[in-house]
Amino acid sequence: MSRKVLIVEDEKKLASLLSDYLKQAGFTTFCLESGLTVVPWVGENCPDLILLDLMLPGRDGVDICKEIRSFSSVPIIMVTARIEEIDRLLGLELGADDYICKPYSPREVVARVKAVLRRGGGGQTIRASGLVLDESRYLATLAGRQLDLTAVEFKLLKFLAANPGRIYGRQQLMDRIYPDQRVVSDRTIDSHIKKLRKKIAAASADEELIHSVYGVGYKFEMP
């Protein structure tokens, strides 16, 4: 069965062009123009991937992405023509899996869709003492309290928790979190770790799960 890709794009010609290229690559495509219709459609139809434009009539792509992440881990690729948004999307703080800048080649879009689907997980759940990481819903809880994690923070915590006690350097973690090898500062990992620790402390002040190893990197250990 072919995989379903939802194209959310208000430029009809562009949406039609993307649809044609994706169909040629073996995908089944669906197109929506209004931001107001996206969340209900996703809830009813469960696509395998969403190409989501940032600027849409009716509702902003960032808000749509955040709401979808509250109930689904479907891969989302954000599309933008606004250069000033690139830093924001680089961190993928909103819960997206990747981003593409306009103007773009339809062939590049097809390649990125395939790459994101290849690295998609199978909904694994990790349990470590009071920590539960449910990949199917991108949901993390600690001592019964939900950790409001971004997609990148979830991936980082999941990787460390799946390898307890093992020390990883910043570059190793970047390679795991950003497998497309995009150019980001090695301090990006420090920023994500800092935010993770803050959210973990807010959920359970007594738990210190991520430990720094001076001059080497980070490791996960339950107390």
ZAFI-52397 format. One record per residue: residue in one letter; x, y, z of N, C-alpha, C in turn. Coordinates in steps of 0.1 Angstrom, whole numbers, plus 5000, padded with zeros to 4 digits. Example, Ala and Ser with C-alpha at 12.3 -4.5 7.8 and 13.67 -1.06 7.14 Angstrom:
2
a513249435078512349555078513249675078;s512849785071513749895071512950005079;
//
This chain:
223
m500849885000500050005000500950125000;s500650224991501450344991501150435003;r502150515007502050595019501450725015;k500650785025499850895022500551025027;v500651125018501251255021500251365019;l500051435030499151555030499951675026;i499551745016500251875011499351985016;v499852075025499052185029499752315023;e499152365012499752475004498552544998;d498552685000497552764994497752804980;e499052784975499252814960498952684953;k497852694945497252574939498252514929;k498852594921499752544911500952464917;l501452524928502652464935502152334941;a501052334948500452204954500252094943;s499752134932499552044921500851984916;l501852074915503152024910503751924920;l503751964933504251874943503551734943;s502251744941501451624941501851534930;d502051594918502451514906503751444908;y504751514914506051454916506051344927;l505251364937505151264948504351144943;k503351164934502651044929503550964920;q504451034912505350964904506350884912;a506650924924507550854934506750744941;g505450724938504750614944503850654957;f503750774960502950824971501550854967;t500650844977499250884975499151024981;t498651124974498651264979497251314981;f497251414991495951484994496351634995;c495551724991495951864992494851944999;l495352035008494452125015495052265014;e494152365013494552505011494452595023;s493452565032493152645043493752585056;g494352665064494852625077493752575086;l492552615085491452585094491052435092;t491352375081490852235078491852125082;v493052165085494152075086494051975098;v493852035110493851945122492651845121;p491451885118490351785117490651685107;w491251725095491551625085492551525089;v493551565096494651475101494051385111;g493151435120492551345130491751235124;e491151265113490251165107490951065097;n492051115091492651045080494050985082;c494751025093496050965096497050955085;p497551065079498551055069499851005074;d500750965065502050915069503051025070;l502751145063503651255064502851385060;i503251495066502551625062503651725057;l503351785045504151895041503352025044;l503752095054502952205060503552345057;d502952425049503452555046503252645059;l504252735061504152815073503052925073;m502952985061501953095059500753045052;l499653035059498352985054497153075057;p496153075048494953145052494253075063;g493753155072492953095083493653065096;r494853005094495652965106497052945103;d497952985112499352975110499852835111;g500852805102501452665102502052625115;v502652715122503252685135502252635145;d501052705146500052675155499452535151;i499352515138498752385134499752265138;c501052295136502052185139501952155154;k501852255163501852235177500652155181;e499452195175498252115179498351975174;i498851945162498951815158499851735167;r500951795172501851725181501251685194;s500051745197499451715210498751575209;f498551525197497851395196498451305186;s499451345178500051255168501551285166;s502251185163503751195160503951185145;v502951205137503151195122504251295118;p505151245109506251335105505751455098;i506251575102505851705096507051775090;i507051815078508051895071507452035069;m508052135076507652275074508252335062;v507452415055507852485043507752635045;t508752705042508752855044509452925033;a508953055030509653145021510353255029;r510153255042510553365051511953325057;i512953395052514353355056514553385071;e513853485076514053515091513553395100;e512753305094512253195102513153075103;i514253085095515152965093515752925107;d516253025115516852995128515852925137;r514652965136513552915144513252765140;l513252745127512952615122514152515124;l515352575124516552495125516552415139;g516052485149515952425162514752325162;l513852345153512652255152511952255165;e511952375172511352375185509852355185;l509152375173507752365173507252225171;g508152125170507751985169507851935155;a508352005146508451955132509751865131;d509751785120510851695118511851745109;d511451835100512451895090511852025085;y512552095077512052215070512652225056;i511952295048512352325034512152465031;c513052535024512952675020512452685006;k511552785004511152824990512052924985;p512352934972511952834962512752704963;y512152594959512752464960512452384948;s513252274946513052184935512152074940;p511052044932510151934936510851804939;r511951784931512751664933513351664947;e513851774952514351784965513351754976;v512151804974511051774983510751624984;v510751554972510551414972511651344980;a512851384978514051324985513951345000;r513451465004513351495018512251415025;v511151405017510051325022510451175025;k511251125015511650985016512650975028;a513551075030514551065041513851075054;v512851155056512151165069511351045072;l510750985062510050855064510950745067;r512150745061513150635064513550635078;r513750755084514250765098513050765108;g511850755103510750755113510750635121;g510350645134510350535143509150445143;g509150345151508050255151507150265163;g507150375170506350395181506850325194;q508150315196508750255207508450325220;t508250245231508050305244509150265253;i509750365260510950345269510450375283;r510750285292510450305306511650285314;a511950385323513050375332512650435345;s512450355355511950395368510650475366;g510550595370509350675368509250755355;l510250735346510150795333509550705323;v508650765315507950695304508050775291;l508550725281508750795268507950715257;d506850775253505950705243506150775230;e506850705221507250765208506050775199;s505050695200503950695191503150825193;r503250885205502551015208503451135211;y504851105210505851205214505451255229;l505151165237504651195251505651145261;a506151235270507051195280506451235294;t506551135303506051165317507151125327;l507151195338508051155348507351165362;a507351055369506551045381505151075379;g504651045368503151065365502851205360;r503851295359503651425354504251445340;q503451505331503851525317505051625316;l506051585308507051685304506751745291;d506551875290506151935278507451955269;l507751845262509051845254508751885239;t509751955233509651965218510151835212;a509951825199510351705192511851675193;v512651785193514151765194514451715208;e513851785218514151745232513651595235;f512551555229512051415231513051325225;k513551345212514551265206515851255214;l516251365219517451365227517351285240;l516251305247516051235259515851085257;k515151055246514850915243516150835239;f517050905232518350845228519150815241;l519250915249520050905262519450795271;a518150795272517450705281517550565276;a517650545263517850415257519250355259;n520150445263521550405265522050455278;p521450405289521850455303523250425306;g523850525312525250515317526350545307;r525950545294526950565283527150715281;i528350755279528650895278528750925263;y528051035259528051085245528551225244;g529451255234529951385232528851465224;r529051595223528151685216527951645202;q529051615195528951575181528151445179;q528451355188527651225187526151245188;l525851335197524351365200523851445188;m524551535182524151615171523851515159;d524751425157524651325146523351245148;r522951215160521651145163520451235161;i520551355166519351445166519151505152;y520251535145520251595132520951505122;p520251395118520951295109521151345095;d520551465091520851515078522151605078;q522751605090524051675091524051825087;r522951885091522852035089523852105098;v524252225094525252295101524652365113;v524952325125524452385137525652395147;s525552485156526652505166526652385176;d527752345180527852235190527152275203;r527052405205526352455217524852435217;t524352405205522952375204522552255213;i523352155214523152045223523052095238;d524052185242524052235255522652305258;s522152375248520952455250519752355252;h519752245244518652145246518752075259;i519952045264520151975276519752065288;k520052195287519652285297518152295299;k517452295287515952305288515352175293;l515952065289515551935294515651925309;r516751965314516951955329515952045336;k515652165330514752255337513352185337;k512952125326511552065326511551935335;i512651865335512651745344512551795359;a513351895362513251945376511852005380;a511152065370509852115373508851995376;a509151885369508251765371508551695384;s509851685387510351615399511651675404;a511551755414512751825418513951735423;d513551615427514551525432515351445422;e514851455409515351365399516451445390;e517651395390518651445381518951335371;l518451335359518551225350519751245340;i520051365336521051385327522251455334;h523351385333524551425340525651465330;s526351575334527451625326528751555330;v529551515320530851455323531851555317;y532551625326533451735323534351705311;g534351785301535251765290534951655280;v533851585283533551465275532151485269;g531151495277529751505272528651485282;y527651405279526551385288526151235288;k525551195299525051065301523751065309;f522950965307521650945314521750845325;e521350875337521350785348520150815357;m519450705361518450725371519050725384;p518550805394519150815407518950685415;
//
